[in-house]
Amino acid sequence: MNSDKRGFVDFVYNVDKLNIVFALSSVALAISVVWMIWADYDREWKYFQREAIAFDRHKTQVELEAANAAVDKDQLSAVDAEAKEVEAKIATRNAELQAVQAGLEVIRGQFYIADQNLKFEKAEYDVAKYQFEEAQHSNHPEKAAAKGEEIAEHERRMAEFRLILEEVESRQNDGKARLEDIEGRRKELESKKGAMLKQTALLERRLNGLLPIFENEFRNMPMLDFISPTVKIRQVVLGDLQNDINFITVPKVDRCITCHVNIDRKGYEIDWDLATFEEEHLARYMAETYEEDERIGMTKVLASHPDLDLFTTSGSPHPLDVTGCTGCHLGRDRGVTFVNAVHVPSDDEERTRWEKLYHYHQLHHWDTPMYPTRYVEQSCSSCHTGVASVPKAEKLNRGIHLIKTLGCAGCHKIQGYQNVRKAGPSLTRLSGKLQADWVEKWVRDPRGFRPSAKMPKIFDLQNVNSPE
């Protein structure tokens, strides 16, 4: 506590020290706020989308170069030369062209008025005709006679309006004929050139949307990314697929396409064993852009689905907006980080690579982690029940066959196989043909007697002989 010479107390705390504390606290608070904003903005999935945009930009540039090279330059030059000649001829008749165009503009207005007059008159005629027929049906001859005269008047006026419309239409056709005579082949040549450059125009428009222009970058900046950003969460709501969250179910909302942006697009096919794009220039781009481990990961992220005829595309039996991704692969539908999506590696090598690149660890508090790639066919049985086999699911079909032939359901409770016929023969009269010691040896080691026996060995195994 501070006091002056007279003993008066002025401040409880030392003001100079307090100012320093407040200044440092303010700086720390400002840094914390900026840090908080950046942590909220710099999400893991944004990196993958930006890399996907850069990759798509490269792909589009290569396709644009190929499209430009495919254009017949000689034919295009000939069209341009002929177009210049046509424009030169039109220039000599410029005054006549402007007069014809002005006249056609006037005629268009006259045509619109004449057409509207005829349509309105026709509408009144239809009303009068209906009322006439109603009067006849209701046996009101006087009213029917009056409506008959009204119909005749409408028919007379309709005939007049029709003549006016035909006269205006004739003058309009004459004007168009004069315009075509002046312009010559201008429109034909423009259409021809447009058809030749259609593909390049489409690719140029697409490339412009992928370029890092100010408008796109501005909308993606921190605190401004609510203004229709190009880098954003992408999702599909699967109303027919539900998540059970205890006492209630909610629709699945798949956000896998936030990172796997090309999963339903053709043109991004890869060799899944080698993790390389089939198109040479795409494989070369990936090799030049990323280190080997990251190249493998990014290649799989940016790839198309390996079977687009069967999955994800709108024309496939399993479109993305109906079955989504987690309907087959499982995992956490709303997860948008590598760990929260509950990926599961196929082997130790992949696990090591994921730990290095994505700080991977298993998310324990999720009941349905993704199937490893080699087991994903298992999910087909969730929908395709009660069938002998599932097309294009060889591994699943092999499993179904094994369950039925080996009699797995005899010991294990397997949903859907409770009523399957037992694989083995009836044992009701076993003692009449076999001895007890032989049966014991047969059950203890079925393949010791017959190597091809399908009955599994359940005794003297490593996992049942230990003290535990």
C-alpha positions as CSV (number, residue, x, y, z in Angstrom):
1,M,0.0,0.0,0.0
2,N,1.4,3.4,-1.0
3,S,1.4,6.5,1.2
4,D,2.8,10.0,1.0
5,K,4.8,11.9,3.7
6,R,1.6,13.1,5.4
7,G,0.5,9.5,5.9
8,F,-2.4,9.6,3.3
9,V,-3.0,6.3,1.4
10,D,-3.3,6.8,-2.3
11,F,-3.3,3.4,-4.2
12,V,-3.4,-0.2,-3.0
13,Y,-1.1,-1.4,-5.7
14,N,2.0,0.1,-7.3
15,V,0.7,1.9,-10.4
16,D,3.8,1.5,-12.4
17,K,4.0,-2.2,-11.9
18,L,0.2,-2.4,-12.5
19,N,0.6,-0.7,-15.9
20,I,3.3,-3.1,-16.9
21,V,1.1,-6.1,-15.9
22,F,-1.9,-4.7,-17.8
23,A,0.3,-4.0,-20.9
24,L,1.7,-7.5,-20.9
25,S,-1.7,-9.0,-20.3
26,S,-3.2,-7.0,-23.2
27,V,-0.4,-8.2,-25.5
28,A,-0.9,-11.8,-24.4
29,L,-4.7,-11.4,-24.9
30,A,-4.2,-10.0,-28.4
31,I,-1.8,-12.8,-29.3
32,S,-4.3,-15.4,-27.9
33,V,-7.2,-13.9,-29.9
34,V,-5.1,-14.0,-33.1
35,W,-3.9,-17.5,-32.3
36,M,-7.5,-18.6,-31.7
37,I,-8.7,-17.1,-35.0
38,W,-5.9,-18.8,-36.9
39,A,-6.5,-22.1,-35.2
40,D,-10.1,-22.0,-36.1
41,Y,-9.3,-21.0,-39.7
42,D,-6.3,-23.3,-40.5
43,R,-8.2,-26.6,-40.6
44,E,-6.6,-29.8,-41.8
45,W,-9.1,-30.4,-44.6
46,K,-8.4,-27.0,-46.2
47,Y,-4.9,-28.2,-47.1
48,F,-6.3,-31.1,-49.1
49,Q,-8.9,-28.9,-50.9
50,R,-6.2,-26.3,-51.8
51,E,-4.0,-29.1,-53.1
52,A,-6.9,-30.5,-55.1
53,I,-7.6,-27.1,-56.7
54,A,-3.9,-26.8,-57.7
55,F,-3.9,-30.3,-59.0
56,D,-7.1,-29.7,-61.0
57,R,-5.6,-26.4,-62.3
58,H,-2.6,-28.4,-63.7
59,K,-4.9,-31.0,-65.2
60,T,-7.1,-28.4,-66.9
61,Q,-4.1,-26.5,-68.3
62,V,-2.7,-29.7,-69.8
63,E,-6.2,-30.5,-71.3
64,L,-6.5,-27.0,-72.6
65,E,-3.1,-27.2,-74.4
66,A,-4.2,-30.6,-75.9
67,A,-7.5,-29.1,-77.0
68,N,-5.7,-26.1,-78.6
69,A,-3.3,-28.5,-80.4
70,A,-6.3,-30.6,-81.7
71,V,-7.9,-27.6,-83.4
72,D,-7.3,-27.6,-87.2
73,K,-5.4,-24.4,-87.6
74,D,-5.7,-24.3,-91.3
75,Q,-9.4,-24.7,-91.2
76,L,-9.7,-22.1,-88.4
77,S,-7.5,-19.6,-90.5
78,A,-9.7,-20.2,-93.5
79,V,-12.9,-19.5,-91.4
80,D,-11.3,-16.3,-90.0
81,A,-10.2,-15.1,-93.5
82,E,-13.7,-15.7,-94.9
83,A,-15.2,-13.9,-91.9
84,K,-13.0,-10.9,-92.5
85,E,-14.2,-10.8,-96.2
86,V,-17.8,-11.0,-95.0
87,E,-17.2,-8.2,-92.5
88,A,-15.6,-6.0,-95.2
89,K,-18.7,-6.5,-97.5
90,I,-21.0,-5.7,-94.6
91,A,-19.1,-2.5,-93.9
92,T,-19.8,-1.2,-97.4
93,R,-23.5,-1.5,-96.7
94,N,-23.4,-0.2,-93.1
95,A,-26.1,2.5,-93.6
96,E,-28.5,0.0,-95.2
97,L,-27.8,-2.5,-92.4
98,Q,-28.6,0.0,-89.7
99,A,-31.8,1.0,-91.5
100,V,-32.9,-2.6,-91.8
101,Q,-32.1,-3.4,-88.2
102,A,-34.1,-0.3,-87.0
103,G,-37.0,-1.3,-89.2
104,L,-37.0,-4.8,-87.8
105,E,-37.0,-3.4,-84.3
106,V,-40.2,-1.4,-85.1
107,I,-41.8,-4.4,-86.8
108,R,-41.0,-6.6,-83.7
109,G,-43.1,-4.2,-81.6
110,Q,-45.9,-4.2,-84.1
111,F,-45.8,-8.0,-84.3
112,Y,-46.0,-8.3,-80.5
113,I,-49.1,-6.0,-80.4
114,A,-50.8,-7.8,-83.2
115,D,-50.1,-11.2,-81.6
116,Q,-51.4,-10.0,-78.2
117,N,-54.6,-8.6,-79.8
118,L,-55.3,-11.9,-81.5
119,K,-54.6,-13.9,-78.3
120,F,-56.9,-11.7,-76.1
121,E,-59.6,-11.8,-78.7
122,K,-59.3,-15.6,-78.9
123,A,-59.6,-15.7,-75.1
124,E,-62.9,-13.7,-75.2
125,Y,-64.1,-15.9,-78.0
126,D,-63.5,-19.1,-75.9
127,V,-65.4,-17.6,-73.0
128,A,-68.4,-16.7,-75.3
129,K,-68.3,-20.1,-76.9
130,Y,-68.4,-21.8,-73.5
131,Q,-71.3,-19.6,-72.4
132,F,-73.1,-20.4,-75.6
133,E,-72.8,-24.1,-75.2
134,E,-73.9,-23.8,-71.5
135,A,-77.0,-21.9,-72.6
136,Q,-77.9,-24.5,-75.2
137,H,-77.3,-27.3,-72.6
138,S,-79.5,-25.4,-70.0
139,N,-82.3,-24.8,-72.7
140,H,-82.0,-21.0,-72.7
141,P,-82.5,-20.2,-76.4
142,E,-82.5,-16.4,-76.0
143,K,-79.2,-16.4,-74.1
144,A,-77.8,-18.8,-76.6
145,A,-78.9,-16.6,-79.5
146,A,-77.2,-13.6,-77.9
147,K,-74.0,-15.5,-77.3
148,G,-74.1,-16.7,-80.9
149,E,-74.1,-13.1,-82.1
150,E,-71.2,-12.4,-79.7
151,I,-69.3,-15.3,-81.1
152,A,-69.8,-14.1,-84.7
153,E,-68.5,-10.7,-83.7
154,H,-65.4,-12.2,-82.0
155,E,-64.8,-14.4,-85.1
156,R,-65.0,-11.3,-87.3
157,R,-62.5,-9.4,-85.1
158,M,-60.2,-12.4,-84.9
159,A,-60.2,-12.6,-88.7
160,E,-59.2,-8.9,-88.8
161,F,-56.4,-9.3,-86.2
162,R,-55.2,-12.5,-88.0
163,L,-54.9,-10.5,-91.3
164,I,-53.0,-7.7,-89.5
165,L,-50.7,-10.3,-87.9
166,E,-50.0,-12.0,-91.2
167,E,-49.2,-8.6,-92.8
168,V,-46.8,-7.7,-90.0
169,E,-45.2,-11.2,-90.2
170,S,-44.8,-10.8,-93.9
171,R,-43.0,-7.5,-93.5
172,Q,-40.9,-9.0,-90.7
173,N,-39.8,-11.9,-93.0
174,D,-38.9,-9.5,-95.7
175,G,-36.8,-7.5,-93.3
176,K,-35.0,-10.7,-92.1
177,A,-34.4,-11.7,-95.7
178,R,-32.8,-8.3,-96.4
179,L,-30.7,-8.6,-93.2
180,E,-29.5,-12.1,-94.3
181,D,-28.7,-10.7,-97.7
182,I,-26.5,-7.9,-96.2
183,E,-24.9,-10.1,-93.5
184,G,-24.2,-13.0,-95.8
185,R,-22.6,-15.9,-94.0
186,R,-21.6,-14.0,-90.8
187,K,-23.8,-16.2,-88.5
188,E,-22.9,-19.4,-90.3
189,L,-19.2,-18.7,-89.9
190,E,-19.6,-17.6,-86.3
191,S,-21.4,-20.9,-85.5
192,K,-18.7,-22.9,-87.3
193,K,-15.9,-21.2,-85.4
194,G,-17.8,-21.6,-82.1
195,A,-18.1,-25.4,-82.8
196,M,-14.4,-25.7,-83.5
197,L,-13.4,-23.8,-80.3
198,K,-16.2,-25.2,-78.1
199,Q,-13.9,-27.5,-76.1
200,T,-11.2,-24.9,-75.6
201,A,-13.8,-22.4,-74.5
202,L,-15.2,-24.8,-71.9
203,L,-11.7,-25.5,-70.5
204,E,-10.8,-21.8,-70.4
205,R,-13.9,-21.0,-68.4
206,R,-13.1,-23.9,-66.1
207,L,-9.5,-22.8,-65.7
208,N,-10.5,-19.2,-64.9
209,G,-12.6,-20.6,-62.0
210,L,-9.5,-22.4,-60.6
211,L,-7.0,-19.5,-60.9
212,P,-5.9,-17.9,-57.6
213,I,-7.6,-14.6,-58.5
214,F,-8.3,-11.9,-55.9
215,E,-12.1,-12.6,-55.8
216,N,-11.5,-16.2,-54.7
217,E,-8.6,-15.5,-52.4
218,F,-10.6,-12.7,-50.7
219,R,-13.6,-15.0,-50.0
220,N,-11.3,-17.6,-48.4
221,M,-9.5,-15.2,-46.1
222,P,-9.9,-15.5,-42.3
223,M,-13.0,-13.8,-40.9
224,L,-14.3,-13.4,-44.5
225,D,-14.8,-17.1,-45.4
226,F,-18.5,-16.9,-44.7
227,I,-18.9,-15.1,-48.1
228,S,-19.4,-18.2,-50.3
229,P,-15.8,-19.4,-50.1
230,T,-14.4,-21.8,-52.7
231,V,-12.6,-23.8,-50.0
232,K,-15.5,-25.1,-47.8
233,I,-17.0,-28.2,-46.1
234,R,-18.7,-30.4,-48.6
235,Q,-21.3,-32.9,-47.5
236,V,-24.3,-35.1,-48.5
237,V,-27.2,-35.7,-46.2
238,L,-28.3,-39.4,-46.3
239,G,-31.9,-39.4,-45.1
240,D,-32.3,-43.1,-45.4
241,L,-29.2,-44.0,-43.5
242,Q,-29.2,-43.2,-39.7
243,N,-26.8,-42.9,-36.8
244,D,-28.0,-44.3,-33.5
245,I,-27.0,-41.9,-30.8
246,N,-28.9,-43.5,-27.9
247,F,-32.7,-43.1,-27.7
248,I,-32.8,-41.3,-31.1
249,T,-31.5,-41.7,-34.6
250,V,-30.2,-38.9,-36.8
251,P,-29.4,-38.9,-40.6
252,K,-25.9,-39.6,-41.7
253,V,-24.1,-36.5,-43.0
254,D,-21.2,-37.7,-45.1
255,R,-18.3,-35.2,-45.3
256,C,-15.8,-37.5,-46.9
257,I,-16.0,-35.5,-50.2
258,T,-14.5,-32.5,-48.3
259,C,-11.1,-34.1,-49.0
260,H,-11.9,-36.8,-51.6
261,V,-13.2,-34.1,-54.0
262,N,-12.8,-36.2,-57.2
263,I,-14.3,-39.4,-55.8
264,D,-17.3,-39.3,-58.2
265,R,-15.5,-37.7,-61.2
266,K,-14.0,-39.5,-64.2
267,G,-10.5,-38.6,-65.3
268,Y,-8.7,-39.2,-62.0
269,E,-8.2,-43.0,-62.2
270,I,-5.2,-44.5,-60.5
271,D,-3.4,-47.8,-60.2
272,W,-4.3,-48.7,-56.6
273,D,-1.5,-51.1,-56.2
274,L,1.2,-48.6,-57.2
275,A,-0.7,-45.5,-56.0
276,T,0.0,-43.7,-59.3
277,F,-2.3,-41.9,-61.7
278,E,-2.9,-43.7,-65.0
279,E,-2.4,-40.5,-67.0
280,E,1.3,-39.9,-67.3
281,H,1.3,-36.1,-66.8
282,L,-0.7,-36.4,-63.6
283,A,1.6,-39.1,-62.2
284,R,4.6,-36.8,-63.1
285,Y,3.0,-33.8,-61.4
286,M,2.5,-35.8,-58.2
287,A,6.1,-37.1,-58.3
288,E,7.5,-33.6,-58.8
289,T,5.3,-32.0,-56.2
290,Y,5.4,-34.3,-53.2
291,E,7.8,-36.5,-51.3
292,E,7.2,-40.3,-51.8
293,D,5.2,-40.9,-48.7
294,E,3.0,-37.8,-49.2
295,R,2.7,-38.6,-52.9
296,I,1.1,-42.0,-52.1
297,G,-1.3,-40.4,-49.7
298,M,-2.3,-37.5,-51.9
299,T,-2.7,-39.7,-54.9
300,K,-5.3,-41.8,-53.1
301,V,-7.0,-38.7,-51.7
302,L,-7.4,-37.1,-55.2
303,A,-8.4,-40.3,-57.1
304,S,-11.7,-41.3,-58.6
305,H,-13.5,-44.2,-57.1
306,P,-12.1,-47.4,-58.5
307,D,-15.5,-48.5,-59.9
308,L,-17.5,-45.5,-61.0
309,D,-19.9,-47.7,-62.9
310,L,-21.0,-49.2,-59.7
311,F,-20.5,-46.5,-57.1
312,T,-20.7,-42.7,-56.5
313,T,-21.8,-41.4,-59.9
314,S,-25.4,-40.3,-60.5
315,G,-26.0,-43.1,-63.0
316,S,-24.6,-45.9,-60.9
317,P,-26.6,-48.2,-58.6
318,H,-25.1,-46.6,-55.6
319,P,-25.1,-42.8,-56.2
320,L,-23.2,-40.6,-53.8
321,D,-26.2,-38.6,-52.6
322,V,-28.1,-41.9,-51.7
323,T,-25.5,-44.3,-50.3
324,G,-22.7,-41.8,-49.5
325,C,-19.3,-43.2,-48.4
326,T,-19.8,-44.4,-44.8
327,G,-22.7,-46.6,-45.9
328,C,-20.1,-48.9,-47.3
329,H,-16.8,-47.9,-45.7
330,L,-18.1,-47.1,-42.2
331,G,-16.2,-44.6,-40.2
332,R,-17.4,-41.3,-38.7
333,D,-19.5,-39.5,-41.3
334,R,-19.2,-36.0,-39.9
335,G,-15.4,-36.2,-39.3
336,V,-13.3,-33.8,-41.3
337,T,-9.8,-34.6,-39.9
338,F,-7.9,-37.7,-40.7
339,V,-8.2,-39.1,-37.2
340,N,-11.8,-38.1,-36.6
341,A,-12.9,-39.8,-39.8
342,V,-11.7,-43.0,-38.1
343,H,-9.5,-44.3,-40.9
344,V,-8.1,-47.8,-40.4
345,P,-4.8,-48.8,-42.1
346,S,-4.5,-52.0,-44.2
347,D,-1.1,-52.9,-42.9
348,D,1.8,-51.8,-40.7
349,E,3.5,-50.0,-43.5
350,E,0.5,-47.9,-44.1
351,R,0.1,-47.3,-40.4
352,T,3.7,-46.0,-40.2
353,R,3.2,-43.7,-43.1
354,W,0.0,-42.3,-41.6
355,E,1.6,-41.7,-38.3
356,K,4.4,-39.7,-40.0
357,L,2.1,-37.7,-42.3
358,Y,-1.2,-37.3,-40.3
359,H,-0.2,-38.0,-36.7
360,Y,-2.5,-41.0,-36.9
361,H,-3.8,-42.8,-33.9
362,Q,-6.9,-44.9,-33.5
363,L,-10.0,-43.0,-32.4
364,H,-11.3,-45.4,-29.7
365,H,-14.7,-43.8,-28.9
366,W,-16.4,-44.7,-32.2
367,D,-18.1,-48.1,-32.6
368,T,-17.8,-48.4,-36.3
369,P,-14.3,-47.5,-37.6
370,M,-13.7,-47.8,-41.3
371,Y,-13.1,-51.2,-42.8
372,P,-9.6,-51.7,-44.0
373,T,-9.6,-51.8,-47.8
374,R,-9.3,-55.5,-48.1
375,Y,-12.5,-56.0,-46.0
376,V,-14.8,-53.3,-47.4
377,E,-16.9,-55.9,-49.3
378,Q,-18.2,-57.0,-46.0
379,S,-20.6,-54.0,-46.0
380,C,-22.4,-55.3,-49.1
381,S,-24.1,-57.8,-46.8
382,S,-25.8,-55.0,-44.9
383,C,-28.2,-54.3,-47.8
384,H,-27.8,-57.4,-50.0
385,T,-29.3,-59.9,-47.7
386,G,-30.8,-63.3,-48.5
387,V,-29.0,-63.6,-51.8
388,A,-26.7,-66.4,-53.0
389,S,-24.0,-64.0,-54.2
390,V,-23.4,-60.3,-54.7
391,P,-22.1,-59.2,-58.1
392,K,-18.5,-57.9,-58.1
393,A,-17.9,-58.9,-54.5
394,E,-15.7,-62.0,-55.0
395,K,-14.3,-61.9,-51.5
396,L,-17.7,-61.6,-49.8
397,N,-19.1,-64.4,-52.0
398,R,-16.1,-66.6,-51.0
399,G,-16.9,-65.9,-47.4
400,I,-20.6,-66.7,-47.8
401,H,-19.6,-70.0,-49.5
402,L,-17.3,-70.9,-46.7
403,I,-19.9,-70.2,-44.0
404,K,-22.3,-72.5,-45.8
405,T,-19.9,-75.3,-46.6
406,L,-17.9,-75.3,-43.4
407,G,-21.0,-75.0,-41.2
408,C,-19.7,-72.0,-39.2
409,A,-23.3,-71.2,-38.1
410,G,-23.4,-74.5,-36.3
411,C,-21.3,-73.0,-33.5
412,H,-21.3,-69.3,-34.1
413,K,-24.4,-67.1,-34.1
414,I,-24.3,-65.3,-37.4
415,Q,-27.2,-62.9,-38.2
416,G,-29.1,-64.2,-41.3
417,Y,-27.7,-67.8,-41.0
418,Q,-29.7,-69.0,-38.0
419,N,-31.8,-71.3,-40.1
420,V,-29.1,-72.5,-42.6
421,R,-29.0,-76.3,-43.0
422,K,-26.3,-77.9,-40.9
423,A,-23.2,-78.8,-42.9
424,G,-22.5,-82.2,-41.2
425,P,-24.6,-85.4,-41.3
426,S,-27.1,-86.5,-38.6
427,L,-25.5,-88.0,-35.5
428,T,-28.6,-89.6,-34.0
429,R,-27.4,-93.2,-34.6
430,L,-23.7,-92.7,-34.4
431,S,-23.1,-95.5,-31.8
432,G,-24.5,-98.1,-34.2
433,K,-21.6,-97.8,-36.6
434,L,-18.7,-96.1,-34.8
435,Q,-16.6,-96.9,-31.7
436,A,-16.2,-94.3,-28.9
437,D,-12.4,-94.1,-29.1
438,W,-12.4,-93.6,-32.8
439,V,-15.0,-90.8,-32.5
440,E,-12.9,-89.1,-29.9
441,K,-9.8,-89.2,-32.2
442,W,-12.0,-88.0,-35.2
443,V,-13.4,-85.0,-33.3
444,R,-10.0,-84.1,-31.7
445,D,-8.2,-84.1,-35.1
446,P,-10.6,-84.4,-38.1
447,R,-7.8,-83.9,-40.7
448,G,-5.6,-86.5,-39.0
449,F,-7.9,-89.1,-40.5
450,R,-8.9,-87.3,-43.7
451,P,-6.8,-84.3,-44.8
452,S,-9.7,-82.9,-46.9
453,A,-12.1,-82.8,-44.0
454,K,-14.0,-79.5,-43.7
455,M,-14.7,-80.0,-40.0
456,P,-12.5,-77.5,-38.0
457,K,-10.1,-78.5,-35.4
458,I,-11.2,-77.1,-32.0
459,F,-9.0,-79.0,-29.5
460,D,-5.2,-78.8,-28.9
461,L,-4.9,-75.3,-30.4
462,Q,-2.5,-72.7,-29.1
463,N,-5.3,-70.3,-28.1
464,V,-7.0,-72.9,-25.9
465,N,-4.0,-74.7,-24.3
466,S,-2.5,-71.7,-22.4
467,P,-3.3,-71.3,-18.6
468,E,-5.4,-68.3,-19.4
